[in-house]
Amino acid sequence: MGPKKAKNAQCKRCLNKFLEKEIYTIQQFQYRKSPTYDWTREFLTGLKIGEWDSFCEDCVLYYGKISHDAWMEHSKNK
C-alpha cells in the first residue's frame, strides 16, 4: 500500500476537499448538445461561476441540471 495522496483540491460549491485528478470544471459542458456551451457559460457567470472554478462530481452534475432546466424554461418562453 503506497502513501496516501493528499486531497488538495476544493469544490467551490460544497467546499469538500478531493484529489486534484477528480476536478471537474464547467468546461465539461462543452460536450453536451443543449444548451450550448456559450449559453451555459453566460448562465453560470450570473451565478459567479467561472470556467476554471473547481467542482466535485456531484456539484458539477448539480450545475449541469440547473443550467439544463433553466435552458428548457428559456426555450419554452421564446
C-alpha positions in Angstrom: 0.0 0.0 0.0 1.5 3.3 -1.1 1.5 6.6 0.7 -1.9 8.4 0.9 -2.4 11.2 -1.6 -3.4 14.5 -0.1 -6.8 15.8 -1.0 -5.6 19.2 -2.3 -8.4 20.5 -4.4 -11.6 22.1 -3.0 -15.1 22.3 -4.6 -16.3 25.8 -4.9 -19.9 24.9 -4.1 -19.8 22.3 -1.2 -16.2 23.1 -0.1 -15.4 19.4 0.2 -11.8 18.5 -0.5 -10.8 15.9 -3.1 -7.9 14.7 -5.2 -6.7 17.1 -7.9 -7.3 14.4 -10.6 -11.0 14.4 -9.7 -11.6 18.1 -10.5 -14.4 19.0 -12.8 -15.0 22.4 -14.3 -17.9 23.8 -16.3 -15.8 23.1 -19.4 -17.3 19.6 -19.2 -20.5 21.2 -20.6 -18.8 21.8 -24.0 -19.7 18.2 -24.9 -23.5 18.3 -24.4 -25.9 19.1 -27.2 -28.0 21.6 -25.4 -27.9 24.2 -24.1 -24.9 25.5 -26.0 -21.7 26.0 -24.1 -21.8 29.7 -24.7 -25.3 29.9 -23.2 -24.3 27.7 -20.2 -21.2 29.8 -19.6 -23.3 33.0 -19.6 -25.9 31.4 -17.3 -23.2 30.3 -14.8 -21.4 33.6 -14.9 -24.6 35.0 -13.5 -24.1 32.6 -10.6 -20.5 33.9 -10.2 -19.0 30.6 -11.6 -16.0 30.9 -13.9 -14.7 28.4 -16.5 -11.8 27.4 -14.3 -13.6 27.0 -10.9 -13.2 23.5 -9.4 -16.1 21.3 -8.5 -16.6 17.8 -7.3 -18.6 15.4 -9.5 -21.8 15.8 -7.5 -21.7 19.6 -7.7 -20.8 19.8 -11.4 -23.8 17.4 -12.0 -25.9 19.8 -10.0 -24.9 22.8 -12.1 -25.5 20.7 -15.3 -29.0 20.0 -14.1 -29.9 23.6 -13.1 -28.5 25.0 -16.3 -30.4 22.5 -18.4 -33.6 23.2 -16.5 -33.1 26.9 -17.0 -32.5 26.4 -20.7 -35.7 24.4 -21.0 -37.6 27.2 -19.3 -35.9 29.8 -21.5 -36.7 27.7 -24.7 -40.4 27.4 -23.7 -40.7 31.2 -23.3 -39.4 32.0 -26.7 
